[in-house]
Amino acid sequence: MAAVAETAQARSAADWIVVLQQELRDLWLGGRGLVLSFGFSLLLSVIAYLTATNEALNFLEQRESVSLTLQVAIAVGTLLALLAGADAVSGERERGSLETLLLTPVSRRQLSTGKLFAAVSLWLAAFAISVPYVWFLGRGIGLVGETLAVGFLVGALLAVFLASVGIVVSLFTGSNRVSLALCLFILLALFLPNQLPSPAQKGWFGELLLRLDPVTAGLDYVGKILVNGHRWTEDASLLASPVVATAVSIAAVLLLSERFLRLRGGGST
């Protein structure tokens, strides 16, 4: 009996992998992931070209060009993860496939976990695409390894955070358009502190807002290391907000999906 129970438990723990495989097939073999990745590569090509052809580049400006390219890659790559998360449940409702999904012998928590990792795969693809651009821009100043390392760390945190936010929003919306619109509004709100006038950012309230905003804090951490040449530990406090936001958002997905992953957003099946 104990062996049977352990086998059932192991099978249950692997259910999210089955969901992940199916979601990856739908995302990538279905063509959506390839189209989004192609658009991302075109955008990054334009950014890299504009920075590489600047005739006035010196050492500091070259570091800034690498930082700019990486921050664009992080911002757009995590946006793709957010959009995939926003489509995770509301999209299934609109396509009429959620009922079939809910009837499978997989817990709703496992369903959400598989969908979350599938959404993050868009960020991983975006990061892989950005590698040759970072190498091309940073090869002359010995900045490639550090750029890729800090970019992967911050980008992964923000991608999981935003994909989780997208799934949470998608749980409560019956329309895919509403889900996508709300997620884009949330993303704009997260980028807003970085657009404040410079004097406002330097005040105590502005600095607090910048540190509390996970997206702004994460991108600021990247800039501190790549542009200012700071050590990783020197501004590690900036990572507190992305880490906390990621942990809270994952917990929200796991807890809320058990109750609200239904045929109607926030309603009953």
N, C-alpha and C positions, 0 to 999 in steps of 0.2 A: 504493500500500500504506500509506503514511504517513497519507493522508487517511482511509482505511478504519479504521486503528488509532485515529486521533483521534476519529472518529465513534463507534466502539465504546466508547472511554474516556468520552466525554461522555455516552453513553447509560447507561453503568454508573454514572457519578456522579449521574445524575438518577433512578436507580432508587428511592432513598429517598423522593423526592418522590411517586412513584407510590404507594408504600406508605403514605406520610403521607396522601395524598388518600383512599385506601381506608379507613384507620383513622379519619379524621375523619368520613367518611360513616357508618361503623358506630357511632361514638361519639355523633354529634350527630343524624343523621337517624334512627338507631335509638332515640333517646329517652333514653339513659342520661345523656348530658351535660346535657340540658335538665332532667331530674329533679334531678340533683345541684346544678345552678346555681340552680334554684328553691328547694331546701332551704337553700342558702347564702344567698340573698337574704332568706329569712325570718329566719334567725339574725341576719344583719347588721341587719335592721330592728329586731329586739328590742334589740340592743346599742345602736344609735343612739337608739332611743326612750328607753331608760333613762338614757343620758348627757344627752340633750337636755332631758329634763324635770326634771333636778336643779336645784332652785330656788337652791341655794347656789353655783352656778357663779361663779367669778371668772376672771381672765385665766389664771392658772396652771392651775386645774382644767380650763379649757376646752382648754388644750393637752394635758392628760392625757387628756381624753375623745377628742380626735382621735387621740392616740397609741394609746389602748386599742382604738379601732375599727379602726385600721389594723393593729395587731398581731393582732387576731382575724381580720381578712381575710387576712393573710399566713399565719397558722397553719392556718386551715381551707382556704384555697385550695391551699396546698402539700400538705395532707392529701389533697385530691382528686387531685392529681397522683400522690401516692404510691400511692393505691388503684388508679388506672388503670395505673400501672407494675406493680403486683403482679398484675394480671390479664392483663398483656400476653402472657405465654407459657403460664403454667399454665392460664389461662382457655381459650386455644386448644386445649390438650391435652384439657381436660375436654369441650369442645364438639366435639372430633373434627375440627377444622379446621386443625390444625397441619401435618398431613401434606400437605394440598393447598398450604399456604403454603410449605412447604419445597421443594416440587417446582417452584415458579415460578423462572424464570431470574433470580433476584435473590440477591445474596450475603447471608449471614446477618448480616453487619455492617450492611448497608443495611436489612435488615428491622428490626433493633433500633433503628437511627437513626430510621426512620419512626415506630416505635412510641413512642420517647422523645419526639419532638416532638408527637405526638398527645396523649400524657399531659400534657405541659406546656400544651397548649391549654386544659385545664380551669383552670389557674391564670390564664391570660390572660383567660378569661371571668370568673373571680372578681374579678380586678383591675378589669375594666371595670364590673362590677356595683357595686364599692365606690366608684367615682368620685363619683357623686352624694351618697353618704353623707358622704364626706370633705369635699366642697364645702359641704354643709349645715352641718356641724359646725365647719368651719374658716374659713368665709367672713368672719366678723367679726373675725378676728385675723390675716388675711393669711398664712395658713399652708397654703393649698391646694396651690400649686405645689410647694413644698418637700416636703410630705407625699407627694404623688403620685410625685415623683421618687425619693425615698429608698425609698418603698414598692415601687416597681417594681424598683429595683435589688436590694434585699435579697430581695424575693419571688421574682424570677426566678432568682437564685442558689439559693435554697432549694428552689424547685420543680424545677429541673433536677437538683439533688442528690438529693432524695427520690424523684423519678420514676426516676432511675438506680438507686437502691438497690432500689426496687420491682422493676425489671426483673431485676436481678442475683438477687434472692431468687426471683423467678418462674422463672428459668432452672433452678434446682436443685430445685424442688418439683413433684411430679406432681399435687398437689391444690390447687385454687384456694383452698379454705378455709385450708389450711396456709400458703399464701403470704400471704394477707391477715392471718392471725393473727400471723405472724412480723413482717410490716411494721408492724403496729400496736404490737407489743411494742418494736420498734426505735424507733418514734416516741415512745413513752412514756419509753424510756430517754434519748432526746435531750432531752426536756422535764424530766427529773428534776433536773438541776443547778439549774434555775431555782426548784425547789420546796424547796431546802435552807433550813434556818433562816438568818436574817440573819447571825448571828455566824459560821456556817460559811462563808457566801459571802464574808465579809470577810477570812478567813484566806488565806495564800498558796496553800494547796492548793485552796481553794474558788474563788479568783479564777482560778487556772490552769485548773481544770475548766470554769469558765464561758467562758473564752476558747477552749478547745479544742473545746467543743461548738458546732458550726456553727449550730444552730438558736437556742440561747440567745444566742450572740455576735451573731448577726444581729438578733434582736429587741432586744437591749440597745443595739445601735448606733442602731436606730430611736428608742428612748427617749431616748438621749443628745441626739439632734438635735432632736426635737420637744418634749420636756419640759424638758430642761436648756438648750436653745438653743445647743448647741455647734456649732462649724463642722464641715463634712464631714471636713476633714483632721485635726481634733483627736483623734478616736477611730478613725481609719482602720485602726489595728492590729486592731480588732475584726472587720474584714472578712477578715482573713487566713484564718481558719478556714473560713468559707463558701466563699471562692474556692478554697482548696486542696481542700476536700472535694468541691466541684463538679467540679474538674478530674480528681481521682482517680476519682470515681464514673463519669464519662463514659468515661475510659480503661478502667475495669473492664468496662463494658458492651460496648465495642467489642472488647476482647480476649477476654472470656469467651464472647461470643455465637458467635464463630467455632468454638469447641470444644464448647460445652454447649447450644447451641440445637438440641435434639433432641426426639424424640417422647416420651422418658421423661426426667424430671428427673435430670441428671447421668449418665444411662445412655447406651446406644447405640441407634441407630435400627435 
